[in-house]
Amino acid sequence: MNGLKSPGSVAISPDGTTIAWTMRGRDGSTMHLSPVQHADSAKDKSISVAGATSCAYRDPVWSPDGETLAFLGSCVAPNVDPTVPRQEQIYLWSKASGEVRQLSHVTGAVEQPAWSPDGKSIAFLFVENATRSAGALDAMKPWSGVIGEDNIEVQRVYAVDSTTGTGAWLTPANLHVYEFSWAPNSEEIAFIAANPPGENNWWVAKLYTLSATAGSSTMPRVVFDPNTSNSALHGLQIAVPRWSPDGKRVAFIGGLMSDQGSTGGDVWVVDAKGGEPTDVTPGIDGTPCFEAWIGDSRIGFVEDRRGHTLLPDYDVAKRALVPGSAIDLGEVSVSGGQIKDDISFSKDGVFAFVENGLAKPPEIWAGRGDDLHQATHLNDGAKNSARTESVEWDNEGFHVQGWLTFPANYDPAKRYPLIVDVHGGPSADVGPRWGGSSWANLGYFEFAPNPRGSFGQGEAFTKANIKDFGYGDLRDIEKGMDVIEAKYPIDKSREGLTGWSYGGFMTMFAVTQTHRFRAAVAGAGISDWESYYGENSIDQWMIPFFGASVYDDPAVYAKSSAITFIKKAKTPMLIIVGDRDGECPAPQSFEMWHALRDLGVKTQLVVYPDEGHGFRNPAHIRDRNEREVKWFAENMPESRQ
């Protein structure tokens, strides 16, 4: 981020007057309170645990009456290994006394704290005695014991009394919970869950409701099951459950999603007692990612639309945009909450969130929809190191969008190499960001496309690569390259390709379909969908995209496998992976490396120990970056002519 100060979590007080927010630092993070109406750092107040050192704070949440702020905090001595997980606890700050006290005393992973509407309890997702973060991104446990049965860690909803800290489980041990929401009467919760193991089964999760009375023997009620539904959500995914203010309905995001946490689809509403849901946003041109009820008949949400972030309201009964309600924030992304695109809002409609965009360094913005203003000035005077612009083009009936970042100190009279960076997912996208890119700072153009299969242009666009991985999306990318090559001084003899996860697959597959790229770097890729099906820890995600298991239709998997066409590959390729990656296991990288080596194609495989799908060790991240830079420099040298 080029030395920028980066606000993290954001929470607006119920009366809309005060913002609680965190700021990341080298040794952890700090918690601050700022008035909404006065963007003056002198008026900020800091919150900290008395006598503690090297602390990290996140996820502040206000009590319903605004008198208490709960947040997650952890503190360790300065000489403790920073890669060792810290034990987080819930702390409470009292507005009346200004004191901070520890409320919870648990051992394990804590996520998504939420006050009950009556203020008597704080519930959160909890993995007792956790050895790793829940989900598929963290490093998987070393394989041992009875696979799929031993050492399974289950994430459940746990609640503590907001006065005494006494706690109890709310959800049963046979369901892994991903997200939850309190009912307005504080007597029930709605939650999305599946049978363990949790990292594998999110793609077949169901929506449940359950009594929120600690120790209740009431069994969870299935409100909606996409796996048996007759709606357009059959076999698809659901996320972000939110109870209506009258307690009669539950809203959620539903659609084709490839990763838990990478949420996008349509906004759906279902009766809290069960039944088929209603699509509130049919045919929407963008992708809703987070939603909240605004009264019993209206839902507001955060929408990603071709690189713009919108804040529209939809009439639930009419299933249509409320006229004049949509706020276009421009080419920015929003954050600040506990899940993707989560924004905080008060009882009377004051928003607060972190805004980050092409022309805006990260800052907190707050206010009502028609009067948003910058509430912090952490990065005044910051200068963007590179210019980025949105690029749009048409291909095969689709309108596609991406981002082109110009080389630092760009001179239109010179020719520059190009790096094409394909995002993961595929159900995700690249949004606008401040700071350019490392490739731009090294003298490259960087092209980050959002081809078919991405979010940002409606469900039909997201579904357009089903049973077609690597084909239509690659044609979209190459057409985008044609467009920018015709407009800007790009050296076509020095074009490189890279990507991570699905982008790693696209890198491996693309070099078997085209010789356009001079060099490639594939991170955590997939070379053979047939063998991958039996190797990964998340095979449930594949059925919606391939239409059947590999045992029922191996041909559709072989069709999109780089190994099927490996003899066509000629491009030098650096391959990078973590040895405990459960999403894209290391054998996939070994298979690609082995094939290229056997065929005499220049290649190198680097396996990083104790790393999962998302690298955590700073030394490994630095080493990976240095190797990538070196690979492109060596294999895409500047012409001496």
C-alpha positions as CSV (number, residue, x, y, z in Angstrom):
1,M,0.0,0.0,0.0
2,N,3.0,2.3,-0.4
3,G,3.2,3.2,3.2
4,L,-0.4,4.2,3.5
5,K,-2.3,4.1,6.8
6,S,-5.0,1.4,6.5
7,P,-8.2,1.5,8.5
8,G,-9.6,-1.9,9.0
9,S,-12.9,-2.6,10.9
10,V,-15.6,0.0,11.2
11,A,-18.8,0.3,13.3
12,I,-21.2,3.2,13.5
13,S,-23.0,3.7,16.9
14,P,-26.7,3.1,16.9
15,D,-27.4,6.9,17.2
16,G,-25.2,7.6,14.2
17,T,-22.8,9.9,16.0
18,T,-19.7,7.9,16.7
19,I,-17.5,5.6,14.6
20,A,-15.4,2.9,16.2
21,W,-12.6,1.8,13.9
22,T,-9.3,0.0,13.9
23,M,-6.1,0.8,12.1
24,R,-3.5,-1.8,11.2
25,G,0.1,-1.3,12.3
26,R,3.3,-3.3,12.2
27,D,2.8,-4.8,15.6
28,G,-1.0,-5.3,15.5
29,S,-3.8,-2.7,15.4
30,T,-5.3,0.1,17.4
31,M,-8.9,0.9,18.2
32,H,-10.3,4.4,17.8
33,L,-13.5,6.4,18.4
34,S,-14.2,9.4,16.1
35,P,-17.2,11.7,15.8
36,V,-19.1,11.4,12.6
37,Q,-19.5,15.0,12.0
38,H,-16.0,16.3,12.7
39,A,-13.2,15.0,10.6
40,D,-10.5,16.1,13.1
41,S,-7.9,13.7,14.4
42,A,-7.6,15.7,17.6
43,K,-11.1,14.6,18.6
44,D,-10.2,10.9,18.2
45,K,-10.2,8.8,21.3
46,S,-8.1,5.6,21.6
47,I,-9.3,2.4,23.3
48,S,-6.9,-0.2,24.7
49,V,-6.6,-3.0,27.2
50,A,-4.9,-1.5,30.3
51,G,-1.4,-2.7,30.9
52,A,-1.3,-4.9,27.7
53,T,1.3,-4.7,25.0
54,S,1.5,-5.6,21.3
55,C,-2.2,-5.8,20.9
56,A,-4.4,-6.4,17.9
57,Y,-8.1,-5.4,17.8
58,R,-10.8,-6.0,15.3
59,D,-14.5,-6.3,14.7
60,P,-16.0,-3.7,17.0
61,V,-19.8,-4.0,17.5
62,W,-22.0,-1.6,19.4
63,S,-24.6,-2.7,21.9
64,P,-28.2,-1.9,20.9
65,D,-28.3,1.0,23.3
66,G,-25.0,2.4,22.2
67,E,-23.6,2.3,25.8
68,T,-21.1,-0.5,25.3
69,L,-18.6,-1.4,22.5
70,A,-17.6,-5.0,22.1
71,F,-14.6,-6.0,20.1
72,L,-12.1,-8.8,19.6
73,G,-8.7,-8.3,21.1
74,S,-5.5,-10.2,21.6
75,C,-2.3,-9.1,23.3
76,V,1.2,-10.8,23.4
77,A,4.6,-9.9,24.5
78,P,6.7,-8.2,21.8
79,N,9.3,-11.0,21.5
80,V,6.6,-13.7,20.7
81,D,6.8,-15.2,17.1
82,P,4.3,-13.1,15.1
83,T,3.3,-16.1,13.0
84,V,2.0,-17.9,16.2
85,P,-1.8,-17.5,16.4
86,R,-3.0,-15.2,19.2
87,Q,-5.9,-16.1,21.4
88,E,-8.6,-13.6,20.9
89,Q,-11.2,-12.7,23.5
90,I,-14.2,-10.4,23.5
91,Y,-13.6,-7.2,25.4
92,L,-16.1,-4.5,26.4
93,W,-15.6,-0.8,26.5
94,S,-18.0,1.2,28.7
95,K,-19.1,4.6,27.4
96,A,-20.0,5.7,30.9
97,S,-16.7,4.8,32.6
98,G,-14.3,4.6,29.7
99,E,-12.9,1.3,31.0
100,V,-12.2,-1.8,29.1
101,R,-12.7,-5.3,30.6
102,Q,-12.4,-8.8,29.2
103,L,-15.7,-10.6,28.9
104,S,-15.0,-14.0,27.4
105,H,-12.5,-16.6,28.5
106,V,-12.4,-19.2,25.7
107,T,-9.8,-21.2,23.9
108,G,-10.1,-21.5,20.2
109,A,-11.0,-19.4,17.1
110,V,-13.5,-16.6,17.5
111,E,-15.3,-14.9,14.5
112,Q,-18.2,-12.6,13.8
113,P,-19.4,-11.3,17.2
114,A,-22.9,-10.0,17.3
115,W,-25.1,-8.5,20.1
116,S,-28.6,-9.9,20.6
117,P,-31.1,-7.2,19.9
118,D,-32.1,-7.1,23.6
119,G,-28.4,-6.5,24.6
120,K,-28.3,-9.5,26.9
121,S,-26.0,-11.8,24.9
122,I,-23.1,-11.7,22.4
123,A,-23.0,-14.6,20.1
124,F,-20.1,-15.5,17.8
125,L,-18.7,-18.3,15.6
126,F,-16.4,-20.5,17.7
127,V,-14.1,-23.4,17.0
128,E,-13.1,-24.8,20.4
129,N,-9.4,-25.6,20.7
130,A,-8.9,-24.7,17.1
131,T,-5.5,-25.6,15.5
132,R,-6.2,-23.6,12.4
133,S,-8.6,-21.0,11.0
134,A,-11.9,-22.4,9.8
135,G,-12.1,-22.7,6.0
136,A,-10.1,-23.8,3.1
137,L,-7.6,-20.9,2.8
138,D,-5.5,-21.8,5.8
139,A,-2.9,-24.5,5.8
140,M,-4.5,-27.9,6.2
141,K,-3.5,-30.3,9.0
142,P,-0.8,-32.8,8.0
143,W,-2.6,-36.0,6.8
144,S,-2.8,-38.6,9.6
145,G,-5.3,-40.8,11.3
146,V,-8.7,-41.7,9.8
147,I,-9.1,-39.2,7.0
148,G,-12.4,-37.4,7.0
149,E,-13.2,-38.6,10.5
150,D,-10.4,-37.9,13.0
151,N,-9.5,-34.4,14.2
152,I,-12.4,-32.6,12.5
153,E,-12.9,-29.1,13.8
154,V,-16.4,-27.8,13.9
155,Q,-17.4,-24.1,13.9
156,R,-20.5,-23.5,15.9
157,V,-22.4,-20.5,17.4
158,Y,-21.5,-19.8,21.0
159,A,-23.1,-17.1,23.1
160,V,-21.9,-15.4,26.3
161,D,-23.9,-13.3,28.8
162,S,-23.0,-9.7,28.2
163,T,-22.7,-9.1,31.9
164,T,-21.1,-12.2,33.4
165,G,-19.4,-13.7,30.4
166,T,-20.9,-17.1,31.1
167,G,-21.2,-19.0,27.9
168,A,-23.0,-21.9,26.2
169,W,-23.4,-23.4,22.7
170,L,-26.4,-22.5,20.6
171,T,-25.9,-24.8,17.7
172,P,-25.3,-28.6,17.7
173,A,-22.0,-30.3,17.2
174,N,-23.1,-32.0,14.0
175,L,-23.4,-28.7,12.0
176,H,-20.6,-26.5,10.9
177,V,-21.9,-22.9,10.9
178,Y,-20.6,-20.3,8.4
179,E,-22.7,-17.2,9.1
180,F,-25.6,-16.4,11.4
181,S,-28.1,-13.6,12.3
182,W,-30.2,-12.8,15.4
183,A,-33.9,-12.7,15.2
184,P,-35.3,-9.3,16.2
185,N,-36.9,-10.9,19.3
186,S,-33.5,-12.3,20.5
187,E,-35.2,-15.7,20.8
188,E,-33.9,-17.3,17.6
189,I,-31.0,-17.3,15.2
190,A,-30.9,-17.9,11.5
191,F,-27.7,-19.6,10.3
192,I,-26.1,-21.2,7.3
193,A,-24.5,-24.6,8.0
194,A,-23.6,-28.0,6.7
195,N,-22.3,-31.3,8.0
196,P,-18.6,-31.3,8.9
197,P,-16.0,-31.0,7.5
198,G,-16.8,-27.4,7.1
199,E,-14.2,-26.5,4.5
200,N,-15.7,-29.0,2.1
201,N,-19.4,-28.7,2.6
202,W,-20.2,-25.0,2.4
203,W,-21.3,-25.5,-1.2
204,V,-24.2,-27.7,0.0
205,A,-25.0,-25.7,3.1
206,K,-28.6,-25.0,4.1
207,L,-30.4,-22.2,5.9
208,Y,-31.6,-23.0,9.4
209,T,-33.4,-21.4,12.3
210,L,-33.0,-22.4,15.9
211,S,-34.0,-21.3,19.4
212,A,-31.3,-19.0,20.9
213,T,-31.9,-20.2,24.4
214,A,-28.7,-21.7,25.7
215,G,-28.9,-25.4,26.3
216,S,-32.2,-25.6,24.4
217,S,-33.1,-29.1,23.2
218,T,-34.9,-27.7,20.1
219,M,-33.7,-29.1,16.9
220,P,-32.7,-26.8,14.1
221,R,-35.4,-26.2,11.5
222,V,-34.4,-26.3,7.8
223,V,-35.8,-23.1,6.3
224,F,-34.2,-23.5,2.8
225,D,-32.2,-26.3,1.2
226,P,-30.8,-25.3,-2.2
227,N,-30.0,-29.0,-2.9
228,T,-33.7,-29.9,-3.1
229,S,-35.1,-26.6,-4.2
230,N,-37.2,-26.2,-7.4
231,S,-36.1,-22.6,-7.7
232,A,-33.3,-21.1,-9.8
233,L,-31.0,-21.7,-6.8
234,H,-31.1,-25.5,-7.1
235,G,-27.6,-26.7,-6.5
236,L,-26.2,-23.2,-5.9
237,Q,-24.9,-21.4,-2.8
238,I,-26.3,-19.1,-0.1
239,A,-24.7,-16.6,2.3
240,V,-25.3,-13.6,4.5
241,P,-28.6,-14.5,6.3
242,R,-30.5,-11.5,7.6
243,W,-33.7,-11.5,9.5
244,S,-36.5,-9.0,8.6
245,P,-37.4,-6.5,11.3
246,D,-40.8,-8.1,11.8
247,G,-39.3,-11.5,12.2
248,K,-41.3,-13.1,9.4
249,R,-38.7,-13.5,6.7
250,V,-35.0,-14.1,6.1
251,A,-33.0,-12.5,3.3
252,F,-29.8,-13.9,1.9
253,I,-27.4,-13.7,-1.1
254,G,-27.9,-16.7,-3.4
255,G,-26.0,-17.7,-6.6
256,L,-23.1,-19.5,-8.2
257,M,-20.1,-19.0,-5.8
258,S,-16.8,-20.8,-6.0
259,D,-15.4,-19.8,-2.6
260,Q,-16.8,-19.3,0.9
261,G,-16.5,-15.6,1.6
262,S,-16.4,-14.6,-2.0
263,T,-20.1,-13.7,-1.9
264,G,-22.2,-12.7,-4.9
265,G,-25.5,-13.5,-6.6
266,D,-29.0,-12.2,-6.2
267,V,-30.9,-11.0,-3.1
268,W,-33.4,-13.7,-2.1
269,V,-36.1,-13.7,0.6
270,V,-37.7,-16.8,2.2
271,D,-40.4,-17.2,4.8
272,A,-38.8,-17.8,8.2
273,K,-40.9,-20.9,8.6
274,G,-39.7,-22.4,5.3
275,G,-40.6,-22.7,1.7
276,E,-39.3,-21.6,-1.7
277,P,-37.5,-18.2,-1.8
278,T,-38.2,-15.2,-4.0
279,D,-35.6,-13.5,-6.1
280,V,-35.8,-9.8,-5.1
281,T,-33.3,-8.7,-7.8
282,P,-34.2,-10.7,-10.9
283,G,-32.1,-9.8,-13.9
284,I,-29.9,-7.3,-12.1
285,D,-26.9,-6.1,-14.2
286,G,-24.5,-6.2,-11.3
287,T,-23.7,-8.5,-8.3
288,P,-25.1,-7.9,-4.9
289,C,-22.6,-9.0,-2.3
290,F,-24.0,-7.8,1.1
291,E,-27.6,-6.9,2.1
292,A,-29.5,-5.5,5.0
293,W,-33.2,-4.8,5.7
294,I,-34.4,-1.2,5.8
295,G,-37.8,-1.7,7.3
296,D,-40.1,-4.7,6.6
297,S,-40.6,-4.1,2.9
298,R,-37.2,-2.8,1.7
299,I,-33.7,-4.2,1.4
300,G,-30.6,-2.2,0.8
301,F,-27.4,-3.8,-0.5
302,V,-23.9,-3.3,-1.8
303,E,-23.7,-4.0,-5.5
304,D,-20.6,-4.5,-7.6
305,R,-21.3,-3.3,-11.2
306,R,-18.4,-3.3,-13.7
307,G,-15.9,-1.9,-11.2
308,H,-18.3,0.6,-9.6
309,T,-19.8,0.1,-6.1
310,L,-23.5,1.0,-5.8
311,L,-25.8,1.2,-2.8
312,P,-29.3,0.6,-4.1
313,D,-32.5,-0.2,-2.2
314,Y,-35.0,-2.7,-3.6
315,D,-38.7,-3.0,-2.9
316,V,-39.2,-6.6,-1.8
317,A,-42.9,-6.9,-3.0
318,K,-42.2,-5.2,-6.3
319,R,-38.8,-6.9,-6.8
320,A,-37.6,-3.7,-8.3
321,L,-35.2,-0.8,-7.5
322,V,-36.7,1.9,-5.4
323,P,-36.7,5.0,-7.7
324,G,-33.9,7.4,-6.8
325,S,-32.4,5.2,-4.2
326,A,-29.2,4.0,-5.9
327,I,-26.0,5.7,-4.8
328,D,-23.1,5.2,-7.2
329,L,-19.9,5.6,-5.1
330,G,-17.8,5.4,-8.3
331,E,-14.8,3.2,-9.0
332,V,-14.2,2.3,-5.4
333,S,-14.4,-0.7,-3.2
334,V,-15.9,-0.7,0.3
335,S,-15.0,-2.7,3.4
336,G,-14.9,-2.4,7.2
337,G,-17.2,-5.2,8.4
338,Q,-16.7,-8.8,9.3
339,I,-17.5,-10.2,5.9
340,K,-17.1,-9.1,2.3
341,D,-18.4,-5.6,1.5
342,D,-20.0,-5.4,4.9
343,I,-20.9,-1.8,5.7
344,S,-22.1,-0.4,9.1
345,F,-25.2,1.6,9.5
346,S,-27.1,3.2,12.4
347,K,-30.8,2.9,13.3
348,D,-31.7,6.0,11.4
349,G,-29.6,5.3,8.3
350,V,-26.1,6.7,8.9
351,F,-23.5,4.7,7.0
352,A,-19.9,4.1,7.8
353,F,-17.3,2.2,5.8
354,V,-13.8,2.2,4.4
355,E,-13.6,3.4,0.9
356,N,-10.6,2.7,-1.4
357,G,-10.4,3.4,-5.1
358,L,-8.4,4.5,-8.1
359,A,-8.4,8.1,-7.0
360,K,-9.0,7.7,-3.3
361,P,-6.6,6.2,-0.8
362,P,-8.2,4.2,2.0
363,E,-10.3,6.4,4.3
364,I,-13.4,6.1,6.4
365,W,-16.5,7.7,4.9
366,A,-19.7,8.3,6.9
367,G,-23.1,10.0,6.6
368,R,-26.5,9.5,5.1
369,G,-26.8,8.2,1.6
370,D,-27.3,11.6,0.1
371,D,-24.7,13.3,2.3
372,L,-21.6,11.0,2.6
373,H,-18.4,12.7,3.7
374,Q,-14.8,11.7,4.5
375,A,-14.6,11.1,8.2
376,T,-10.9,10.4,8.4
377,H,-7.9,12.1,6.8
378,L,-5.2,9.5,7.4
379,N,-3.6,9.7,3.9
380,D,-4.0,13.4,2.9
381,G,-1.4,14.2,0.4
382,A,-0.8,10.7,-0.7
383,K,0.1,10.3,-4.3
384,N,-0.7,7.3,-6.4
385,S,2.4,5.6,-7.8
386,A,0.7,4.5,-11.0
387,R,-2.3,5.3,-13.2
388,T,-5.1,2.8,-13.5
389,E,-8.1,3.0,-15.7
390,S,-11.1,0.8,-16.4
391,V,-11.2,-0.9,-19.8
392,E,-14.4,-2.3,-21.3
393,W,-14.8,-4.4,-24.5
394,D,-17.4,-6.6,-26.2
395,N,-16.8,-10.3,-27.0
396,E,-19.2,-13.0,-28.2
397,G,-22.2,-11.2,-26.9
398,F,-20.7,-10.3,-23.6
399,H,-19.6,-6.9,-22.3
400,V,-16.4,-7.4,-20.4
401,Q,-14.5,-5.1,-18.0
402,G,-11.0,-5.1,-16.6
403,W,-8.3,-2.8,-15.3
404,L,-5.2,-1.5,-17.0
405,T,-2.4,-0.1,-14.8
406,F,0.3,1.9,-16.6
407,P,4.0,1.7,-15.9
408,A,5.4,4.1,-13.5
409,N,6.7,7.2,-15.2
410,Y,4.8,6.2,-18.3
411,D,6.1,7.7,-21.6
412,P,3.7,7.0,-24.6
413,A,6.7,7.3,-26.9
414,K,8.2,4.1,-25.4
415,R,7.1,0.5,-25.7
416,Y,6.5,-1.6,-22.5
417,P,6.0,-5.2,-21.6
418,L,2.7,-6.5,-20.3
419,I,1.7,-8.8,-17.4
420,V,-1.8,-10.3,-17.5
421,D,-2.9,-11.2,-14.0
422,V,-6.0,-13.4,-13.8
423,H,-8.0,-13.4,-10.6
424,G,-9.0,-16.5,-8.6
425,G,-12.5,-17.8,-8.1
426,P,-13.7,-17.9,-10.8
427,S,-16.7,-16.4,-9.0
428,A,-14.9,-13.3,-7.9
429,D,-13.5,-10.2,-9.6
430,V,-10.8,-7.6,-9.4
431,G,-12.0,-4.3,-8.1
432,P,-10.6,-0.8,-8.1
433,R,-7.6,-0.2,-5.8
434,W,-5.3,2.5,-4.8
435,G,-1.6,2.2,-5.3
436,G,-1.2,0.7,-8.7
437,S,0.7,-2.6,-8.7
438,S,4.2,-3.9,-8.2
439,W,4.4,-4.8,-11.9
440,A,3.7,-1.1,-12.8
441,N,6.4,0.0,-10.4
442,L,8.8,-2.3,-12.3
443,G,8.0,-0.9,-15.7
444,Y,5.2,-3.2,-16.9
445,F,1.7,-2.6,-18.0
446,E,-0.5,-4.8,-15.8
447,F,-3.9,-6.0,-17.2
448,A,-6.3,-7.4,-14.7
449,P,-9.4,-8.7,-16.6
450,N,-12.8,-9.7,-15.3
451,P,-13.8,-12.3,-17.9
452,R,-17.0,-14.3,-18.1
453,G,-17.4,-16.3,-14.9
454,S,-16.6,-13.2,-12.8
455,F,-18.9,-11.1,-10.6
456,G,-20.0,-7.6,-11.5
457,Q,-22.4,-8.2,-14.4
458,G,-25.2,-10.3,-13.2
459,E,-25.8,-14.1,-12.7
460,A,-25.9,-14.9,-16.4
461,F,-22.4,-13.6,-16.8
462,T,-21.1,-15.4,-13.7
463,K,-22.6,-18.7,-15.0
464,A,-21.2,-18.3,-18.5
465,N,-18.2,-20.5,-17.9
466,I,-20.1,-23.5,-16.6
467,K,-18.6,-26.6,-18.3
468,D,-16.3,-24.3,-20.2
469,F,-13.4,-23.5,-17.9
470,G,-10.5,-22.0,-19.9
471,Y,-12.2,-21.4,-23.2
472,G,-14.7,-18.5,-23.2
473,D,-12.9,-16.8,-20.4
474,L,-9.5,-17.0,-22.2
475,R,-11.1,-15.7,-25.4
476,D,-12.4,-12.7,-23.3
477,I,-9.0,-12.1,-21.9
478,E,-7.3,-12.2,-25.3
479,K,-9.9,-9.9,-26.9
480,G,-9.2,-7.5,-24.1
481,M,-5.5,-7.7,-24.8
482,D,-6.2,-6.9,-28.5
483,V,-8.1,-3.8,-27.4
484,I,-5.4,-2.4,-25.2
485,E,-2.6,-3.4,-27.7
486,A,-4.4,-1.3,-30.3
487,K,-4.5,1.7,-28.0
488,Y,-1.3,1.7,-26.0
489,P,2.4,1.0,-26.7
490,I,2.6,-2.6,-25.6
491,D,5.5,-4.8,-26.8
492,K,3.7,-7.9,-28.0
493,S,6.9,-9.9,-27.9
494,R,7.1,-9.4,-24.1
495,E,3.7,-10.4,-22.7
496,G,3.5,-12.6,-19.6
497,L,0.7,-14.4,-17.8
498,T,0.2,-15.1,-14.1
499,G,-2.5,-15.9,-11.6
500,W,-3.3,-17.6,-8.3
501,S,-5.8,-20.4,-7.7
502,Y,-8.3,-20.3,-10.6
503,G,-5.9,-17.8,-12.1
504,G,-3.2,-20.4,-11.6
505,F,-5.3,-22.9,-13.5
506,M,-5.9,-20.3,-16.3
507,T,-2.2,-19.8,-16.5
508,M,-1.5,-23.5,-16.8
509,F,-4.3,-24.1,-19.3
510,A,-3.7,-21.0,-21.4
511,V,-0.1,-22.0,-22.4
512,T,-1.6,-25.2,-23.9
513,Q,-4.0,-23.1,-26.0
514,T,-1.9,-20.2,-27.2
515,H,1.8,-19.2,-27.6
516,R,1.0,-15.6,-27.2
517,F,2.7,-15.4,-23.8
518,R,6.5,-15.4,-23.5
519,A,6.6,-16.4,-19.8
520,A,4.1,-17.6,-17.2
521,V,3.9,-17.8,-13.4
522,A,1.3,-20.2,-12.0
523,G,0.5,-19.9,-8.3
524,A,-1.6,-22.7,-6.6
525,G,-2.9,-23.9,-9.9
526,I,-4.8,-26.8,-11.2
527,S,-3.3,-28.8,-14.1
528,D,-5.6,-31.9,-14.3
529,W,-9.3,-31.6,-13.2
530,E,-9.7,-35.3,-13.2
531,S,-7.0,-36.1,-10.7
532,Y,-7.8,-32.8,-8.8
533,Y,-11.3,-34.1,-8.0
534,G,-9.9,-36.9,-5.8
535,E,-7.1,-34.8,-4.3
536,N,-8.6,-31.6,-3.0
537,S,-10.4,-30.9,0.3
538,I,-13.3,-29.0,-1.3
539,D,-14.6,-31.3,-4.0
540,Q,-18.3,-30.1,-3.4
541,W,-17.6,-26.9,-5.2
542,M,-17.1,-28.6,-8.6
543,I,-20.5,-30.0,-9.2
544,P,-22.3,-26.7,-10.0
545,F,-19.5,-25.8,-12.5
546,F,-19.0,-29.1,-14.2
547,G,-22.6,-30.4,-13.9
548,A,-21.6,-33.9,-12.6
549,S,-18.9,-35.6,-10.6
550,V,-15.7,-36.8,-12.4
551,Y,-17.0,-40.3,-12.0
552,D,-20.1,-39.6,-14.0
553,D,-18.7,-37.3,-16.7
554,P,-14.9,-37.5,-16.9
555,A,-14.9,-36.0,-20.3
556,V,-16.0,-32.5,-19.2
557,Y,-13.1,-32.5,-16.7
558,A,-10.6,-33.6,-19.3
559,K,-11.8,-31.0,-21.7
560,S,-10.5,-28.2,-19.4
561,S,-7.3,-29.9,-18.2
562,A,-3.9,-28.5,-19.2
563,I,-2.6,-32.0,-19.0
564,T,-4.9,-33.1,-21.9
565,F,-3.1,-30.6,-24.2
566,I,0.2,-30.5,-22.5
567,K,2.3,-31.3,-25.7
568,K,1.2,-28.0,-27.1
569,A,2.9,-26.1,-24.2
570,K,6.1,-24.2,-25.0
571,T,6.0,-21.3,-22.6
572,P,8.6,-21.1,-19.7
573,M,6.6,-21.5,-16.5
574,L,7.4,-20.9,-12.8
575,I,5.1,-22.9,-10.6
576,I,4.5,-22.0,-6.9
577,V,2.4,-23.8,-4.3
578,G,2.2,-24.4,-0.5
579,D,2.7,-28.0,0.7
580,R,-0.5,-27.9,2.8
581,D,-2.8,-26.3,0.3
582,G,-6.2,-28.0,0.5
583,E,-7.9,-25.9,-2.3
584,C,-5.3,-26.5,-5.0
585,P,-3.1,-29.3,-3.6
586,A,0.6,-29.5,-4.4
587,P,0.3,-32.6,-6.5
588,Q,-1.4,-30.5,-9.2
589,S,1.7,-28.3,-9.4
590,F,3.9,-31.4,-9.4
591,E,2.0,-32.8,-12.3
592,M,2.3,-29.7,-14.4
593,W,6.0,-29.3,-13.6
594,H,6.7,-33.0,-14.3
595,A,5.0,-32.8,-17.7
596,L,6.8,-29.6,-18.8
597,R,10.2,-30.9,-17.6
598,D,9.6,-34.2,-19.4
599,L,8.7,-32.3,-22.6
600,G,11.8,-30.1,-22.4
601,V,9.9,-26.9,-21.6
602,K,11.8,-24.6,-19.2
603,T,10.1,-24.8,-15.8
604,Q,10.7,-24.5,-12.1
605,L,8.6,-25.7,-9.2
606,V,8.9,-24.1,-5.7
607,V,7.0,-25.6,-2.8
608,Y,6.7,-23.6,0.4
609,P,6.5,-25.6,3.7
610,D,3.6,-25.2,6.1
611,E,1.7,-22.9,3.7
612,G,-1.9,-23.2,2.7
613,H,-3.8,-21.7,-0.2
614,G,-3.2,-18.2,1.2
615,F,0.5,-17.7,2.2
616,R,1.0,-16.4,5.8
617,N,4.8,-16.4,6.3
618,P,6.2,-13.0,5.4
619,A,9.6,-14.5,4.4
620,H,7.8,-16.9,2.0
621,I,5.8,-14.1,0.5
622,R,8.9,-12.0,-0.1
623,D,10.7,-15.0,-1.6
624,R,7.7,-15.8,-3.8
625,N,7.5,-12.2,-5.1
626,E,11.3,-12.0,-5.8
627,R,11.1,-15.3,-7.8
628,E,8.2,-14.0,-9.9
629,V,10.0,-10.8,-10.7
630,K,13.1,-12.6,-11.7
631,W,11.3,-15.2,-13.8
632,F,9.6,-12.6,-16.0
633,A,12.7,-10.5,-16.3
634,E,14.8,-13.5,-17.4
635,N,12.3,-14.9,-19.8
636,M,10.9,-11.6,-21.3
637,P,14.2,-9.7,-21.8
638,E,14.2,-6.3,-23.4
639,S,15.2,-6.3,-27.0
640,R,18.7,-5.0,-27.8
641,Q,17.6,-3.5,-31.1
